[in-house]
Amino acid sequence: MKLTQWLSVSTALGIAAAFGLALCALALQDISHGEADVRTEWWAVRISFLLTALFIAATLLTLGKVRRAVRQGLFLGATQP
């Protein structure tokens, strides 16, 4: 994928992970208050963890691509020879 696509993926996953963390906080609050059936809440925690892990992986890949582009002079307004 192109760098701009990776930037879009990282941004979208960042937004999804932020919503996931809010959902995780609500789910953990229900779990800690001793609700009767907390299977759904635990699934919310798992999905939040997965979104956060995907966001971290996509961000690290994007940063690697940005560093490579900067080294090659293809980024940050550099002109090509």
Backbone as JSON, one array per atom type, in Angstrom:
{
  "sequence": "MKLTQWLSVSTALGIAAAFGLALCALALQDISHGEADVRTEWWAVRISFLLTALFIAATLLTLGKVRRAVRQGLFLGATQP",
  "N": [[0.84, -1.19, 0.0], [0.31, 2.32, -0.49], [1.94, 5.14, 1.08], [0.13, 7.18, 1.81], [-2.22, 5.73, 2.02], [-1.62, 4.06, 4.17], [-1.43, 6.02, 6.13], [-4.1, 6.83, 6.26], [-5.31, 4.44, 7.11], [-4.11, 4.13, 9.63], [-5.11, 6.4, 10.93], [-7.89, 5.89, 10.88], [-7.97, 3.5, 12.39], [-7.01, 4.52, 14.78], [-9.1, 6.2, 15.59], [-11.13, 4.28, 15.84], [-9.97, 2.71, 17.86], [-9.99, 4.52, 19.97], [-12.76, 4.81, 20.45], [-13.17, 2.16, 21.12], [-11.71, 1.95, 23.51], [-13.23, 3.58, 25.17], [-15.58, 2.08, 25.2], [-14.55, -0.2, 26.39], [-13.93, 0.75, 28.95], [-16.5, 1.24, 29.95], [-17.49, -1.38, 29.87], [-15.77, -2.7, 31.66], [-16.48, -1.39, 33.97], [-19.1, -2.35, 34.36], [-18.45, -5.05, 34.77], [-16.96, -4.9, 37.12], [-18.87, -4.12, 38.94], [-20.3, -6.32, 39.48], [-22.25, -7.52, 37.77], [-24.78, -9.83, 36.6], [-24.58, -11.48, 34.18], [-21.79, -11.37, 32.36], [-20.63, -11.9, 29.93], [-20.9, -10.57, 27.45], [-19.74, -8.13, 28.07], [-17.08, -8.92, 28.5], [-16.42, -9.68, 25.92], [-16.48, -7.18, 24.7], [-14.26, -6.02, 25.91], [-12.23, -7.67, 24.87], [-12.45, -7.1, 22.1], [-11.84, -4.4, 22.13], [-9.17, -4.55, 22.96], [-8.07, -5.88, 20.73], [-8.53, -3.94, 18.68], [-6.89, -1.88, 19.63], [-4.36, -3.13, 19.55], [-4.14, -3.58, 16.76], [-4.13, -0.93, 15.9], [-1.71, -0.01, 17.01], [0.13, -1.65, 15.63], [-0.36, -0.85, 12.94], [0.35, 1.83, 13.12], [3.09, 1.66, 13.74], [4.05, 0.44, 11.4], [3.39, 2.45, 9.56], [4.99, 4.56, 10.5], [7.5, 3.46, 9.96], [7.42, 3.45, 7.15], [7.26, 6.19, 6.68], [9.72, 7.06, 7.7], [11.42, 5.75, 5.9], [10.69, 7.05, 3.54], [11.48, 9.66, 4.13], [14.26, 9.31, 4.36], [14.82, 8.71, 1.71], [14.27, 11.09, 0.57], [11.73, 11.71, -0.33], [9.71, 12.93, 0.96], [8.2, 15.4, 3.12], [8.41, 17.82, 1.71], [10.7, 17.67, 0.2], [12.66, 18.02, -2.74], [12.88, 16.19, -5.74], [15.8, 14.96, -7.44]],
  "CA": [[0.0, 0.0, 0.0], [1.02, 3.59, -0.5], [2.06, 5.8, 2.38], [-1.11, 7.9, 2.13], [-3.2, 4.74, 2.45], [-1.26, 3.66, 5.53], [-1.81, 7.11, 7.02], [-5.56, 6.76, 6.44], [-5.61, 3.25, 7.93], [-3.7, 4.43, 11.01], [-6.07, 7.36, 11.48], [-9.17, 5.2, 11.12], [-7.8, 2.59, 13.52], [-6.88, 5.34, 15.98], [-10.45, 6.62, 15.99], [-11.82, 3.07, 16.31], [-9.38, 2.31, 19.14], [-10.46, 5.46, 20.99], [-14.11, 4.38, 20.79], [-13.04, 0.87, 21.79], [-11.27, 2.16, 24.88], [-14.39, 4.08, 25.92], [-16.44, 0.92, 25.38], [-13.86, -1.07, 27.35], [-14.1, 1.34, 30.28], [-17.87, 0.97, 30.38], [-17.63, -2.82, 30.1], [-15.07, -3.05, 32.9], [-17.28, -0.88, 35.08], [-20.16, -3.33, 34.59], [-17.85, -6.27, 35.32], [-16.54, -4.67, 38.51], [-20.04, -3.94, 39.79], [-20.89, -7.62, 39.76], [-23.43, -7.85, 36.96], [-25.05, -11.27, 36.57], [-24.01, -12.11, 32.98], [-20.82, -10.39, 31.84], [-19.98, -12.43, 28.73], [-20.87, -9.52, 26.44], [-18.76, -7.14, 28.49], [-15.74, -9.44, 28.26], [-16.19, -9.59, 24.48], [-16.17, -5.78, 24.42], [-12.87, -5.82, 26.33], [-11.38, -8.35, 23.88], [-12.48, -6.35, 20.84], [-11.08, -3.18, 22.38], [-7.76, -4.92, 22.95], [-7.71, -6.16, 19.34], [-8.45, -2.67, 17.96], [-5.71, -1.16, 20.09], [-3.19, -3.82, 19.01], [-4.09, -3.29, 15.33], [-3.73, 0.47, 15.77], [-0.27, 0.09, 17.3], [0.85, -2.27, 14.52], [-0.48, 0.0, 11.75], [1.12, 3.05, 13.36], [4.51, 1.34, 13.61], [4.31, 0.25, 9.97], [3.32, 3.76, 8.92], [6.2, 5.3, 10.87], [8.6, 2.89, 9.19], [7.31, 3.93, 5.77], [7.59, 7.62, 6.69], [11.18, 7.16, 7.86], [12.04, 5.35, 4.63], [10.43, 8.12, 2.57], [12.32, 10.8, 4.49], [15.62, 8.95, 3.97], [14.92, 8.76, 0.26], [14.0, 12.44, 0.14], [10.45, 11.75, -0.99], [8.71, 13.39, 1.91], [8.44, 16.66, 3.81], [8.73, 18.91, 0.79], [11.99, 17.5, -0.49], [12.55, 17.96, -4.19], [13.61, 15.07, -6.33], [16.83, 15.44, -8.38]],
  "C": [[0.88, 1.24, 0.0], [1.01, 4.21, 0.89], [0.77, 6.52, 2.76], [-2.2, 6.93, 2.58], [-2.9, 4.27, 3.86], [-1.6, 4.75, 6.53], [-3.31, 7.1, 7.29], [-5.96, 5.58, 7.32], [-5.27, 3.52, 9.39], [-4.67, 5.4, 11.67], [-7.39, 6.69, 11.81], [-9.07, 4.24, 12.3], [-7.64, 3.35, 14.83], [-8.23, 5.8, 16.5], [-11.22, 5.42, 16.53], [-11.29, 2.62, 17.66], [-9.83, 3.24, 20.26], [-11.9, 5.11, 21.42], [-14.07, 3.04, 21.54], [-12.61, 1.02, 23.24], [-12.4, 2.71, 25.75], [-15.35, 2.92, 26.21], [-15.85, -0.04, 26.41], [-14.04, -0.55, 28.77], [-15.51, 1.08, 30.81], [-18.08, -0.51, 30.69], [-16.96, -3.23, 31.41], [-15.8, -2.52, 34.13], [-18.43, -1.84, 35.39], [-19.62, -4.6, 35.23], [-17.51, -6.07, 36.8], [-17.73, -4.49, 39.46], [-20.82, -5.23, 40.0], [-22.18, -7.91, 39.02], [-23.57, -9.36, 36.86], [-24.36, -11.97, 35.38], [-23.1, -11.1, 32.3], [-20.08, -10.9, 30.6], [-19.85, -11.35, 27.65], [-19.84, -8.46, 26.79], [-17.33, -7.62, 28.25], [-15.42, -9.44, 26.76], [-15.85, -8.16, 24.07], [-14.72, -5.47, 24.79], [-11.92, -6.47, 25.32], [-11.3, -7.59, 22.56], [-11.7, -5.05, 20.98], [-9.58, -3.45, 22.35], [-7.27, -5.17, 21.52], [-7.58, -4.87, 18.53], [-7.21, -1.89, 18.35], [-4.43, -1.8, 19.55], [-3.04, -3.56, 17.51], [-3.65, -1.85, 15.08], [-2.23, 0.63, 15.99], [0.54, -0.49, 16.14], [0.81, -1.38, 13.27], [0.34, 1.28, 11.91], [2.62, 2.79, 13.22], [4.89, 1.11, 12.15], [4.32, 1.59, 9.23], [4.57, 4.59, 9.25], [7.43, 4.76, 10.14], [8.59, 3.37, 7.75], [7.65, 5.42, 5.68], [9.1, 7.8, 6.81], [11.9, 6.8, 6.58], [11.86, 6.44, 3.58], [11.29, 9.35, 2.86], [13.77, 10.53, 4.1], [15.84, 9.06, 2.47], [14.64, 10.16, -0.29], [12.68, 12.6, -0.57], [9.35, 12.33, -0.14], [9.12, 14.71, 2.51], [8.96, 17.75, 2.88], [10.06, 18.79, 0.09], [11.76, 17.42, -1.99], [13.39, 16.81, -4.72], [14.64, 15.6, -7.33], [16.44, 15.23, -9.83]]
}
